[in-house]
Amino acid sequence: MCCYQGMASSHKPEIVERDVKEKDDKEDNKDEEKGGFIEKVKDFIQDIGEKIEETIGFGKPTADVTGIHIPCINLEKADIVIDVLVKNPNPIPIPLIDINYLIESDGRKLISGLIPDAGTLHAHGSETVKIPVTLIYDDIKSTHESIKPGSIIPYRIKVDLIVDVPIFGRLTLPLEKTGEIPIPYKPDIDIEKIQFQRFSFEETVAVLHLKLENKNDFDLDLKELDYEVWLSNVSIGGAELSDSTKIEKSGISNFEIPITFRPKDLGSSLWGMIRGKGTGYTMKGNIHVDTPFGAMKLPISKEGGTTRLKKNKEDGDDDEDED
């Protein structure tokens, strides 16, 4: 009897231990089966997706910045157009949902924006998407005081194209491009002297000796000049001049412009000018120039200046041309 009880007690732990082990093994098998099932489902979905992609021909679009143009630039603003070439390899058109853009200079934000519902990309095609951006110089200078007129600043353009592609879903195509852009500054102009070619009270033919100072950090290639001149608050006329003169950055250029006017229209101030006294003048107009950044139309103006009338025989007296 005692032996039977001893045998029973000695076998009992073994039976319990076997039951626990079998239970653990079953749980492990269930986990393995569950994990295996999920992986099989994932693989199956991936295989189906790849087969659909191979069969139908779906793929991810590509994009590249192919050009940056500045169609208009002046003292107030710069219009920039970013050309992005987008290729759609898919057999169906896909929507270009949004375009996000950011322009910065040395880490300083200049402008950012969003273009919603930007269009549709044609099936199996490529097209250039144009992104127009306008930089307002007053906004830039008020935000970043270190950016001075006449300077050239580096820029970085960041563009995100957001498209919706079957199989892949919504995708973002990030793009970047760097370059330089100017902050134009108007040139300074002075009439150093007015030299007579032929004088009479009814009609005088003269030459304006002009000095034009380029205050920009880039060259100006002068193509045209239109202007009007006032002597003693009386307009003596103006004209348009087509000339080609290069004015180097931070440089000065001197050139001559012919003009015809009627001295008798100047009234009593004419006698002071004839006696060699200085006369006040105002000059306003525009210069049309080519630059490394494109064509520009820049205003020129000078008010409260003083100049002298000189005859041809006084050509050697250049040191006395100004008061």
C-alpha positions in Angstrom: 0.0 0.0 0.0 2.8 2.3 0.9 4.7 1.4 -2.2 1.6 2.2 -4.4 1.2 5.6 -2.8 4.9 6.3 -3.3 4.7 5.3 -6.9 1.7 7.5 -7.4 3.3 10.5 -5.8 6.5 10.0 -7.8 4.6 9.8 -11.2 2.3 12.7 -10.6 4.8 15.6 -11.2 5.8 13.9 -14.5 2.2 13.8 -15.7 1.6 17.5 -14.8 4.9 18.5 -16.4 4.0 16.7 -19.6 0.6 18.4 -19.8 2.2 21.9 -19.4 4.8 21.1 -22.0 2.2 19.9 -24.4 0.1 23.0 -23.8 3.1 25.3 -24.4 3.9 23.4 -27.6 0.4 23.8 -28.8 0.4 27.6 -28.1 3.7 27.9 -29.9 2.4 26.0 -32.9 -0.7 28.3 -32.9 1.5 31.4 -32.8 3.7 30.0 -35.6 0.6 29.1 -37.6 -0.9 32.6 -37.0 2.4 34.4 -37.9 2.9 32.2 -40.9 -0.7 32.9 -42.1 -0.2 36.7 -41.8 3.1 36.5 -43.7 1.5 34.4 -46.3 -1.3 37.0 -46.7 1.3 39.8 -47.0 3.3 37.8 -49.5 0.1 37.0 -51.4 -1.0 40.7 -51.5 2.5 41.7 -52.6 2.6 39.1 -55.3 -0.8 40.1 -56.5 0.3 43.8 -56.6 3.5 43.0 -58.4 1.6 40.8 -60.9 -1.0 43.6 -61.5 1.9 46.1 -61.8 3.6 43.8 -64.3 0.5 43.0 -66.2 -1.1 46.4 -66.4 2.1 48.4 -66.3 1.8 50.7 -63.3 4.8 52.5 -62.1 6.0 55.5 -60.1 6.2 58.9 -62.0 9.5 60.7 -62.1 10.1 64.5 -62.1 13.1 66.8 -62.7 13.6 70.6 -62.8 14.6 71.3 -66.3 14.8 75.1 -66.2 14.2 78.3 -64.3 13.3 81.5 -66.2 12.9 85.1 -65.2 10.5 86.6 -67.8 10.1 89.9 -65.9 12.4 91.6 -63.4 12.5 95.2 -62.3 13.0 97.3 -59.2 9.8 96.0 -57.6 9.6 92.3 -58.3 11.0 89.3 -60.1 8.6 86.9 -61.9 10.1 83.4 -61.8 8.9 80.3 -63.8 10.1 76.9 -62.7 9.9 74.2 -65.4 9.4 70.7 -64.1 9.4 67.7 -66.5 7.1 65.0 -65.2 6.9 61.5 -66.7 3.9 59.2 -66.2 4.6 55.6 -67.1 1.1 54.4 -66.2 -1.6 53.4 -68.7 -4.1 55.8 -67.2 -4.0 59.6 -66.5 -3.1 60.4 -62.9 -4.0 63.5 -60.9 -1.4 66.0 -59.8 -3.0 66.8 -56.5 -0.9 69.6 -55.1 2.3 71.5 -55.7 4.2 72.8 -52.6 7.1 75.2 -53.2 9.6 77.1 -51.0 12.3 79.6 -52.0 15.0 80.3 -49.5 18.3 82.1 -49.4 21.0 81.0 -47.0 18.4 79.3 -44.9 16.1 82.4 -44.9 12.6 81.9 -46.2 11.8 84.3 -49.1 8.5 82.9 -50.2 6.4 79.7 -50.0 3.1 78.6 -51.4 0.7 75.9 -52.5 -0.9 75.3 -55.9 -3.9 73.0 -55.4 -5.5 70.8 -58.1 -2.5 71.3 -60.4 -3.9 69.3 -63.3 -3.6 65.8 -64.7 -0.7 63.9 -66.1 -1.5 62.1 -69.4 -1.1 58.3 -69.7 2.3 57.1 -70.9 3.4 60.6 -71.4 5.7 63.4 -70.3 4.9 67.0 -69.9 6.4 70.2 -68.5 4.6 71.6 -65.5 5.2 75.4 -65.1 5.2 76.8 -61.6 5.0 80.6 -61.5 6.4 82.4 -58.5 6.7 86.2 -57.8 9.3 87.6 -55.5 8.3 91.1 -54.1 11.5 92.9 -53.2 10.0 95.2 -50.6 8.7 92.1 -48.7 12.1 90.5 -48.8 14.0 93.6 -47.7 11.6 94.3 -44.9 12.0 90.8 -43.6 15.7 90.4 -44.2 17.5 93.7 -43.7 20.9 92.2 -44.6 19.7 91.8 -48.2 20.7 95.1 -49.9 19.6 96.6 -53.2 22.1 95.9 -56.0 23.3 92.6 -54.6 23.1 89.1 -55.9 21.8 86.5 -53.5 21.9 82.7 -53.7 18.6 80.8 -53.7 17.4 77.3 -53.2 14.0 76.2 -54.7 12.3 73.3 -53.1 9.3 71.7 -54.8 7.0 68.8 -53.8 4.8 67.3 -56.4 2.0 65.2 -54.9 0.4 62.6 -57.2 -2.1 59.8 -56.7 -1.1 56.6 -58.4 -3.1 53.3 -58.4 -1.4 50.5 -56.5 1.1 52.9 -54.9 -1.4 55.5 -53.6 -0.4 59.1 -52.8 3.2 59.8 -53.6 5.4 62.9 -53.0 8.1 63.7 -55.6 10.6 66.1 -53.9 12.8 68.4 -56.1 15.5 71.0 -55.5 17.3 73.5 -57.6 19.9 76.2 -56.6 21.0 79.4 -58.4 21.4 83.2 -58.0 19.0 86.1 -58.4 19.7 89.9 -58.3 18.0 92.6 -56.2 18.3 95.4 -58.8 19.1 99.0 -57.9 18.5 102.0 -60.2 21.6 103.6 -61.7 22.6 107.2 -60.9 22.7 109.7 -63.8 24.2 113.1 -64.1 24.3 115.7 -67.0 27.9 116.8 -66.7 27.5 119.5 -69.4 25.4 120.6 -72.3 27.6 121.4 -75.3 26.4 123.6 -78.2 26.8 122.3 -81.7 24.8 125.1 -83.3 23.2 128.0 -81.3 20.3 130.3 -82.1 17.4 131.5 -80.1 14.9 129.7 -82.4 16.8 126.3 -82.5 19.8 125.1 -80.8 21.5 121.8 -81.5 23.4 120.5 -78.5 24.9 117.4 -77.0 24.2 116.1 -73.5 27.3 114.7 -71.8 25.9 112.1 -69.4 27.5 110.1 -66.6 25.8 106.8 -65.7 26.8 105.0 -62.6 25.9 101.3 -62.2 25.3 100.5 -58.5 24.6 96.8 -59.0 26.9 93.9 -58.5 26.4 92.8 -62.1 27.1 94.2 -65.5 24.5 96.3 -67.5 24.5 96.1 -71.2 22.7 99.3 -72.3 20.5 98.8 -75.3 18.1 101.7 -75.3 17.5 105.0 -73.4 14.4 107.1 -73.4 14.4 110.4 -71.5 13.1 113.9 -71.0 15.1 116.9 -69.8 14.0 120.1 -68.0 16.2 123.2 -67.7 15.1 125.7 -65.1 11.8 123.8 -64.8 11.2 124.1 -68.6 11.1 121.0 -70.7 13.6 121.1 -73.6 12.4 117.8 -74.9 13.5 114.2 -75.0 14.1 111.3 -77.3 14.8 107.7 -77.5 18.3 106.5 -78.2 19.4 103.1 -79.4 22.9 102.5 -78.3 25.0 99.6 -77.0 27.2 100.4 -74.1 28.5 98.1 -71.4 28.5 99.4 -67.9 30.5 97.2 -65.6 29.3 96.3 -62.2 29.9 99.1 -59.7 31.3 101.1 -62.7 30.7 104.4 -64.4 30.1 105.0 -68.1 30.1 108.3 -70.0 28.2 108.8 -73.2 26.7 111.6 -75.4 23.2 112.2 -76.5 22.2 114.8 -79.1 19.3 117.1 -78.4 17.5 120.0 -80.1 15.7 122.8 -78.2 14.5 126.4 -78.4 16.5 128.6 -76.0 13.9 131.4 -76.1 11.5 129.1 -74.3 13.7 129.3 -71.3 12.9 132.9 -70.6 15.1 135.0 -68.4 17.1 132.0 -67.1 18.7 131.8 -70.6 20.9 134.9 -70.0 22.4 133.4 -66.8 23.2 130.2 -68.8 24.8 132.2 -71.6 27.0 134.1 -69.1 28.3 130.7 -67.9 26.3 130.4 -64.7 25.1 127.0 -63.7 21.5 126.1 -64.4 19.3 123.6 -62.6 18.1 120.6 -64.5 15.9 117.5 -64.1 16.2 114.3 -66.1 13.8 111.4 -66.1 13.5 108.3 -68.2 14.4 104.6 -68.5 17.2 102.5 -69.6 16.7 99.1 -71.3 19.5 96.7 -70.4 20.6 93.1 -70.8 22.0 91.4 -67.7 23.2 87.9 -66.9 19.7 87.4 -65.4 17.7 88.6 -68.4 16.5 91.9 -69.8 15.5 94.7 -67.4 13.9 98.1 -67.7 15.3 100.4 -65.0 14.2 103.9 -64.3 16.7 106.8 -64.2 16.0 110.2 -62.6 17.9 113.2 -61.4 16.3 116.2 -59.8 18.0 119.3 -58.5 21.1 118.8 -60.5 23.2 121.7 -61.8 25.0 121.8 -65.2 26.5 124.4 -67.6 26.0 125.3 -71.2 29.3 125.3 -73.2 30.4 126.1 -76.7 32.6 123.9 -78.8 35.6 126.1 -78.3 35.4 125.5 -74.6 36.1 121.8 -75.0 39.4 122.0 -73.2 37.8 123.5 -70.0 36.6 120.1 -68.6 37.8 120.9 -65.2 35.4 123.7 -64.9 32.3 121.9 -66.2 30.7 121.7 -62.8 30.0 124.2 -60.0 
